[in-house]
Amino acid sequence: MKKTYKIEVDCANCANLMEEAAGKVPGVAKAGVNFMTQKMSVEFEEGADPKRVMQDVLKACRKVEPDCEIEL
Amino acid sequence: MTKKQKKMLIRILISAGILILLNVISLPAPVSAVGYLLAYLTVGYDILRKAWKGILNRRPFDECFLMAVATLGAIGLAVWEKSGDYNEAVAVMLFYQIGELFQSYAVGKSRRSITELMDIRPDCANVETDGKLEQVDPDEVEIGTVIVVQPGEKVPIDGVVLEGSSSLNTAALTGESLPRDCGPGDEIMSGCINLTGVLKIRTVREFGESTVSKILELVENASSLKSRSEEFISRFARVYTPAVVYSALALALLPPLIRCLFLHLPGEWSVWLYRALTFLVISCPCALVISIPLSFFAGIGGSSREGILIKGSNYLEALSRVRTVVFDKTGTLTQGVFEVSGVHHSTMEEEKLLEYAAHVECASSHPISKSLQRAYRQEPDRGRVTDIREYGGEGITGTVDGHEVAAGNGKLMKRLGLHAPDCRSTGTIVHVAVDGAYAGHIVISDLKKENAGEAIRALKAAGVSRTVMLTGDSRKVAEAVAAELGIDEYRAELLPGDKVTEVERLLAEKQSKKECLAFVGDGINDAPVLTRADLGIAMGALGSDAAIEAADVVLMDDDPMKIAKGIRISRKCIRIVYENIVFALAVKLGCLILGALGIANMWAAIFADVGVMVIAVLNAIRALRVHRL
């Protein structure tokens, strides 16, 4: 399952870091952050609950970039 | 400017104001120290907060942390040396914030201007219910609904015109500025602007499946497919910051230690600490990380404005390296419309011969038959034709007005025991026999596009070294077309399956891995070839979902000049990317070396960080301007 979320992030390097951090969250098969369109696309692993996983993703992203925002 | 940016601007102005005042008015040292601290905190408090959070999250290479260390370090040094000169520390923070502000402003601005270019999303659809017009969200309109498009409005959903005629501006979709006329029965695409008359349209697709949605989705997703330069930069960024930080650490500790322990010289700790802090200021890779995707985004946005949709940054990169272009003849170089181009050796009036041929072929839907019927210019009267018999791969016989008529190729004539003369013209030849006697032949050819030859020349000028044409047509036709258009090679008499094999053979002949082979097709029946080539270019693909799916680059209309234009756009974009990479790396590396030697101070470092980023972003935005290429 693949979902796209609107995000808010100010710097391009932070977007790269967010992508890396989100990809490591359990339940996420693949994560991509598009800085230019301010969108994050997340491919979930089979059987994962997107809502719960996204909470963890947000937490992980906040760790690398405290100012970032993900519209869940 | 957003609220966040405005707030930042005010903070920067206040801080800069205090800094200038402190340098103009001379105050007692303790007072000015407080002033400097005020200026520093005004502009940098959020950086300090973020840096603290970074420490808590165990992220030592966070750029805020590095900026905090560099500036606090500089303040510390000033206190230690009792110089009372805090200008540098405050200025570094100030310029860093100015850079960040500029970056977020420039990126936001270019993002908006690109989205504006692509502003083809319709806001509403006018649905007619009980004679009244109601504005609804296009998303809610079901297939088969009748909608009304007023002059000046965008067509919201693909549909067929029921009533009214008008001309449509398709510029946003195709880059073509000439309006297109439409009338009842015509299928029109969403995203066009209705110019003159009111149109009533029955929708044939849902909004999500309509052309306009497909295009927007495609362009928005395009920058997610990363190019090799982008991947290089993100890998580089991951290594760069830690490397610079560790070398800063080494610079702060090793030289003084060596001086103290081995050379028995004074350690000059503060000098080396200052140089190390200079390093930290240069450690942010932002100029690179921002300008590369921005260039690609701008390039893709600019080219889509020209009617060239590139489905990813990686394809843009591949497009710039195209050296071989393979064409599928029909529909790309030729119009894919057959027309009668001559009637030869006719024993009767040419009109009469066409009339017989058109009638005997009236039941067939073959493109050749259609072209005969078009050339006859009247609707054939089916009642005049009897005894129609079709010989597969040869032709058709029948009785028209009591005359036995046969129309077909040489094989059919042989079957009837007639001699058919060879024709010198290129094209498909339809021989006609009436009442058992040879009556002449009709030459049918696929019309070349007017600018096909010019397009091939433009490709050559753009650096394409080899052009190949694939066709199912006869060798003679292929040779003539290739010679006329200036195409290097041709492969004729190919079955649809042969095209893949042929492209594979051409792929194997490539000189180096860096070269790319592009296949240009009209998107009909050539999806396998489009996928097999390094770069699949589908032409005139509007409305053909299969082609949009299979191709990497989609040309919205069927103008072959667009191929060369696409290549030129991609070249410009890639050149900008390389310029930025080389420029940013050179300046940063130069400043690092000069900083280590003590020649470059923190002011130079700030230029290497912020100045380079500003210049790189401005350069990246150039990729948007491709109209005149």
Interface residues (C-beta under 8 A of the other chain):
Chain A: D10 C11 A12 N13 N16 G32 N34 F35 M36 T37 Q38 K39 S41 K63 V64 P66 D67
Chain B: K50 K53 N57 R59 D62 E63 E100 Q103 S104 V107 R111 I114 E220 S223 S224 S234 A237 R238 C284 P285 C286 V289 I290 P293 L294 F297
